[in-house]
Amino acid sequence: MWFTVLCILLSIADEISPSAEEYRLLQELKEVSI
């Protein structure tokens, strides 16, 4: 479930603008899911 959400967020963030802030947020989410 979390992996799917992360993938969707990654694709959206990549389309809009792959910024450092978005990447950091995704890393935090990944840590929480683990």
Biotite code that builds the C-alpha atoms (Angstrom):
import biotite.structure as struc

atoms = struc.array([
    struc.Atom([0.000, 0.000, 0.000], chain_id="A", res_id=1, res_name="MET", atom_name="CA", element="C"),
    struc.Atom([2.650, 2.526, 1.075], chain_id="A", res_id=2, res_name="TRP", atom_name="CA", element="C"),
    struc.Atom([4.874, 1.528, -1.831], chain_id="A", res_id=3, res_name="PHE", atom_name="CA", element="C"),
    struc.Atom([2.061, 2.257, -4.274], chain_id="A", res_id=4, res_name="THR", atom_name="CA", element="C"),
    struc.Atom([1.418, 5.649, -2.687], chain_id="A", res_id=5, res_name="VAL", atom_name="CA", element="C"),
    struc.Atom([5.128, 6.475, -2.860], chain_id="A", res_id=6, res_name="LEU", atom_name="CA", element="C"),
    struc.Atom([5.280, 5.517, -6.522], chain_id="A", res_id=7, res_name="CYS", atom_name="CA", element="C"),
    struc.Atom([2.274, 7.725, -7.305], chain_id="A", res_id=8, res_name="ILE", atom_name="CA", element="C"),
    struc.Atom([3.760, 10.642, -5.381], chain_id="A", res_id=9, res_name="LEU", atom_name="CA", element="C"),
    struc.Atom([7.084, 10.137, -7.137], chain_id="A", res_id=10, res_name="LEU", atom_name="CA", element="C"),
    struc.Atom([5.477, 10.210, -10.568], chain_id="A", res_id=11, res_name="SER", atom_name="CA", element="C"),
    struc.Atom([3.439, 13.305, -9.713], chain_id="A", res_id=12, res_name="ILE", atom_name="CA", element="C"),
    struc.Atom([6.431, 15.096, -8.205], chain_id="A", res_id=13, res_name="ALA", atom_name="CA", element="C"),
    struc.Atom([8.546, 14.168, -11.226], chain_id="A", res_id=14, res_name="ASP", atom_name="CA", element="C"),
    struc.Atom([5.940, 15.572, -13.621], chain_id="A", res_id=15, res_name="GLU", atom_name="CA", element="C"),
    struc.Atom([5.480, 18.831, -11.725], chain_id="A", res_id=16, res_name="ILE", atom_name="CA", element="C"),
    struc.Atom([9.015, 19.552, -10.547], chain_id="A", res_id=17, res_name="SER", atom_name="CA", element="C"),
    struc.Atom([11.515, 17.114, -8.989], chain_id="A", res_id=18, res_name="PRO", atom_name="CA", element="C"),
    struc.Atom([12.554, 19.405, -6.162], chain_id="A", res_id=19, res_name="SER", atom_name="CA", element="C"),
    struc.Atom([14.691, 18.555, -3.145], chain_id="A", res_id=20, res_name="ALA", atom_name="CA", element="C"),
    struc.Atom([11.806, 19.261, -0.778], chain_id="A", res_id=21, res_name="GLU", atom_name="CA", element="C"),
    struc.Atom([9.539, 16.718, -2.443], chain_id="A", res_id=22, res_name="GLU", atom_name="CA", element="C"),
    struc.Atom([12.315, 14.135, -2.427], chain_id="A", res_id=23, res_name="TYR", atom_name="CA", element="C"),
    struc.Atom([12.912, 14.747, 1.286], chain_id="A", res_id=24, res_name="ARG", atom_name="CA", element="C"),
    struc.Atom([9.199, 14.328, 2.021], chain_id="A", res_id=25, res_name="LEU", atom_name="CA", element="C"),
    struc.Atom([9.148, 11.021, 0.160], chain_id="A", res_id=26, res_name="LEU", atom_name="CA", element="C"),
    struc.Atom([12.157, 9.823, 2.142], chain_id="A", res_id=27, res_name="GLN", atom_name="CA", element="C"),
    struc.Atom([10.385, 10.716, 5.403], chain_id="A", res_id=28, res_name="GLU", atom_name="CA", element="C"),
    struc.Atom([7.275, 8.836, 4.296], chain_id="A", res_id=29, res_name="LEU", atom_name="CA", element="C"),
    struc.Atom([9.378, 5.816, 3.431], chain_id="A", res_id=30, res_name="LYS", atom_name="CA", element="C"),
    struc.Atom([10.986, 5.857, 6.873], chain_id="A", res_id=31, res_name="GLU", atom_name="CA", element="C"),
    struc.Atom([7.568, 6.035, 8.530], chain_id="A", res_id=32, res_name="VAL", atom_name="CA", element="C"),
    struc.Atom([6.228, 3.141, 6.458], chain_id="A", res_id=33, res_name="SER", atom_name="CA", element="C"),
    struc.Atom([9.196, 0.994, 7.488], chain_id="A", res_id=34, res_name="ILE", atom_name="CA", element="C"),
])
